[in-house]
């Protein structure tokens, strides 16, 4: 297999043949599924000459694990440190329209030509054993390579899945952050909350403070147990942020409270990372994070709630914003999620539901989603649409506000449909 991609055009863009070839190569690794472990990452870093400071000082890493709210908390942390004028890097997942969203420096996505070059370097580094790699490991290596070139002062570093054996768990952080933990990905992380919490707590390091959101009793006990074994101070940030916040929903106020306390912990650990209250408030009043109770227009909300816990929070946020007014719900659920429980939480706010799918092989077929809906509530009107375009057209025929939910993949397709300025990655194996 060749190790290089075709030559780039003079001004590379999303349709650049080299970028397209790099993405085609990258997306073949989705067929490898999820393989937890750190050996591949350590090997890639060694071959690619990626140096990780064992003291965690250059740069400072804020490592964020949890089930729901990771992306929002990371966006808040990134916004706070960027507002101070520090050079920041931000690694997140998944993306809505392009993998470039996952890797940002000072709020700017990794350039197209850097993706092509970086993936080419990963490909060459993995020659002879690339069949062992996963999609997420490759993207994590790309992020590390790009961040090393850009020399950020602070890196906001989001866990992909779990924590202990997640590809991101090769850094020495300044602070670990844990968002609310719920049942999800049980096939990889364990069947109980305690087991899942134990995997998430695998990012804890000796002497590194941990700031956690409020957790259920079993989760809190599991986190405390790991913290005691590792030798780190665990603090639960159980409250709601009271200042101006640009993101809607009470759950975002809890996320902002967590982010604020994580920044305070980082400043206590390292005075050079201290951030004033005024700067924190300025950042949180302006932070943006699409697809999380996002008002695309006054009568249209996009929310990527993809598991029962997130669906429950979405239902509460809807009531906060719309009271008893019900929505026309456009819903898509991935096949590995608990569709019945997601639907159960969203039924009270739904006047009707339009079941649809996305361009992803994991999508639960709309017909099966319709069966789950009618099984729970036979009287709820449930329609089927073949795409977000058809679903939006159908929803526009009703007078109710519209809610698009159930998957960030669906939110990505919805945002691209609503905003022609968005240029998604060329179709690949997504």
N, C-alpha and C positions, 0 to 999 in steps of 0.2 A: 504494500500500500504506500503511495507517495506521501511524503511528509509535509509538502507545501501545498498551499491553495493557489488558484490561478492569480495572475497579476491583477493588482487593483487598478481601477480607473484613476484618472488624474484627480477627481474630486469625489472620493468614495461616499456613497450614500447607502440607504437600506437596500437598494436594488443592485448594488455593486456585486459583480460576479464572484469576487474573492470573499466578500462577506457572506454571500449566499452559500458558497461552497463550505465555508467554515461552519455556518449554522447547520447545513445538511449533515456534516460530520458530527457536530455536537449532538444533534437530536437523535442520531442512531443510538446514543447511549441511554436514551429513555427506555430502550428495550431491555437494558440490564436491570431495571427496577431499582430498588433501594437496598444497599449493602452497607450496614453500619460498621465502622471501624476506622482507625486512624493511620494504619500502615501506609495506605496509598498516598495520603496527604503528606506524611513525613518524607516519603520517598520522592514525591514530586518536588517538594521544597528543596530537597538536597540536590536533585539533578538540575533544577531551574535556578539554583543559587539564590533562593529566597531566604533571607535571614530574619528570624524572629528573635527579638531581644528577650532573653530569658528573664530579665527584670521587669519587662512590661512597661518600661518608661518611654521608649522611643519607637513607636508612638505609644500613647495611652489607649488601652482597649476597654470598651464597655461592652461586656458580653451579655446578651439578652436571650433568655430562654423562657418557655411557658407554652400554653396552649392557645390562648386567645389574647389579642392586644399587643403582640410582639411588634408588629409593624408600626402601629400607632405610637407606642412608647419610643421605638427607635427613631421615628420621624421627629418626635418632640425633642429627644436628646440631641439629634443632629441639628435641629433648628436652634436650640439653646446655644450650643458651642459655636455654630456659625455666626450667631448674632454677636458673640464676643469678639469676632474677628479672627478666631483661630482657624487654621486650615483643617478641615474635617474630611473624613472618608466615611462612607455609609454602605454597608452590604446588607441586602434584604432579599426576601423571597416570599411568594413567587412574584412574577411580574404580570402586568396587565396586557401590555402590547409589544414590548420588546425586552429581550434579556438585558439590554443596556440600562434599564431602570434599576436593576439589582445592584449595580456598581457605580457609585457616584463619588465625586470629589468636589467639595465646596458646592454641593447641590447640582452639579453638572454630570450628566450621564457619561460613562466611558465612551469615547469616540468610536465610530464605526471601524476606522483603520486600526485602532488599538485592539479592538475585539479580534480582528482578523490576525494581526501579528501575535497577540497573546495566545490565541487558540492554536496557532501554528507552533508556538514554542511548547505548549502543553503536549501537542501531538508528537513532536519530535522527542520530547522528554520521555514519553510513554511508549516509544517504539519497541515492539516486542512483547509488551505486557498491557497494552491499552485495553484489551478485552476485559481486564479486571476492574476498570474504572467505571464510575457512575457519572451521570449528568451533573449532579450536584458537586461532586468532587472536582470535576473539570472547571465548573464555574467558580468554585471557591479558590482554586489555584489561579485562575485568571484574575480574580479580585486581589489576591495577595500580590501577584506580580505587578498589577497596575498601581496598587497603593504604595508598593516599595518604590516605584518610579516617581510617584507624586509627593512623597515625603510629608504625609499629613501629621498634624500634632495629636489629633484625637481620632480614633476609629470607633464607630458605632457598629457593632458586629452581631448580627442576628443569627441565632441557631436555626438550622434547617429543620431537623427532626430529632426530638429527644434532647440530648446534651452529652451524655457520657461518651458515646461513640460517634457523635456527629462530627462531620468533617471540619467544622469550625473550632473544635475543641483542642487546638494545638497552640493556642496563644496563652500568654500569661496576662490576665486582665488586671486593671486597676480596681474595677468594681464589677460584680456579677449582679444581674437584675433578673427577677423571676416574675412574670406576669401570671394572671390567674390560670390555674391548672385544672383541666377537666378531662373526661374520657375522650380520647381520640387516638388514632393510629395504634389501637390495642394489639394489632398483629405484630408490631415491632417493639412496643414499649411495655407491654404487660396488660393484664386484664383488669387490674384494680387501680384505684387512684394512688394508693401507696406505692405500687410498683412504678407507675408512670412518674410520680414525683421523684422517686429514687433515680430514675434515668435523667430527668431534667436537672436534678441536683448534681449530676456528674460533672458539671462545669465548675463546681466549687473548688477553690484552691486555698491552701493553707495561708492564713494571714490576709486574704483578700476579702473585704467586706461584701456581704450579700444583702441586697434590698429586695424584699418580696412584697407583692401585692397581698391583700388579705386573702387567706385561703381557708378552705374547709378544715375541720379538725384533723381528719386523717392525713391530709396533704401537709398541713402545718407541722404535724408531728414527724412526718417522714423527712421534711426539709430540715427540721431542727436536729433530727438524728444524724443526718449526713453532715451537717455543719459541725456538730460536736465531734464526729469521727475525723473530719478533715482538719479541723482547727481554724475555723473562721467565724467571724461575728455575723449573726443573722438578725436583721431588723425587718419587722413587718410594717409597711407603710399603709396603714388602714385609715383612709380618709378620702376626702374629695377636695380637689383644687377649687379655690373660691374666686380666683381672678378671671379676667376676660379670657375666653378660650374660643378659638375659631372653629373647632370641631364640635359637631352637635352630639348630644346624647350624654346622659349622666355617667355612663360607663367611661366616656372619654375624660370626664373630670377625675375619675379614679385613676385612669391611666396617666393623666397629667400630674396628679399627686405623687404617683410612683416615680415618674420621670424626674420631678423636682427633687425628691428625696435621694434618688440615685446621684444626681448632680451634687447635692450637698455632701453625700458620702465620698464622692470622688475628691471634692475639695478638702474634706477632712483628712483624707488619705494623702493627698498631694496638694499643698497650698497653691501651687502654680496652676491648678485646675479649678480654683474657686471661681464662682460666678455670682454676681450680685443678684439680689432679689429683683431689682428693676430690669435687668437684662433677661432674667428668666420670664418675667411677666410679658416683656416685649415680644419675646420669641413665641410664647404659647398663645398670645393673642393673634399671631399671624401664621402659625404652622399650618401646612397643608398636607393631607394624606388621602388621595383619591380612593373611592370605593368603600369608604367606611362612613355610613350614613351621610353620603354626599348628595347635596341638593344640586342635581344637574339643571333643574329649573324648579320654581316653587312647588310644582305639582308632581315632580319626578325625583325619587330617591334611589340611589344606588348603594347597595350594601352587600359586601362579600361574605356574609354570615354563612359558614359552611359546615357547622356542626351544631348539635343541640344547644350547647352552652351559648354559643354566639347567637343562635336564633332566639333564645330567650331574652338576651340583652337587646336584640333588635326590636323585639315586640315591646319591651319597656320603652325604648327610645321612641318608637312610633307613637305610643300613647302620649309621651311627653310632648311631642311636636304636633300631633293631629287629634289628640283626644279620642273620642269614640268614632271618628270618621274612618271608614274602612277603605282598603286599597284594592285596586286591581293588581294582583301579585303575579309578576313574571318570575317563574321559579325554575331553576336548574340545579340538580344535585349530582355529585359524583357517585359512581357506583359503589365505592368503598366507604361511604358515609351512611349514617343512620337516618335514612330519608323519612321514616315514619315519625321519629322524634322531632326532626326539623320541622316537618309539616305540622305536627301537633302544636308546637309553639307559635307557628305563624297563622294558623287557622283563625284565631279570634280577630285578627286585624285584616282578614281577607274577605272581601265581598265576592270575589271570584278569583280563580287561579288559572293562569296560562302556563301549562307545562311545556318546557322546551329543552333543547340540548345545545351543546357547543361542539366545536371542532376538536374534540379530544376523545381518544378511545376509552377513557375512564367514565365518560358520561353515562349516567343512568338513562336508558331509553325513555323518552317522554311518555310512552304508553305505560310503562311500569310505574313511573312517577304518578301518572293519573290514577292508576289502580291504588296506590298507597293513599292518595288524597281521598278518593271516593270510599275507600275502606274505612277511613277515619270519620268522614263526614259526607254521607251519601247526598245530602241536600246542597252541598257547596257546588256551584257551577264550576266545572273544570274543562278547559279547552286545551287543545294541543296545537303548538306552532312548530314548524320545522326549523326555525332560526330566530335569532333575536330581531332581525328585520321584520319578519312576519309577526312575531309576538308584539312588537312595538306598534305595528299598524293595527293589529287587533285591539290592543289596549287603548289606542287613541280613539276608538269608537265608543268608549264608555266615559261617563262624566266624572268618574272617581279619580283621586290621585293615584299615581302608578308607583309601585315598588318593585325594583329588580333585585333579586337576592338569590342566595343559595350556593354561589360559587364565584371566586374571583376570576375564573376563566370567563364566566358569563359577563361579569362587570367589564372585563377587558373588551369583549366584543361589543358591549353596549356603548362604552366610551368611544370606540372607534366609529361606531355607527352614528353617534350623536355629534361628533366633532370631526369634520373632514380634514382638519389640520393634523390630526394624529396619524402618523405613518407607522403601521405595525410592521414587525419583521415579515419578510417574505414567507409565504406558506411553506412549512416544512413538515416535520413529523409531529408537530404539536397536537 
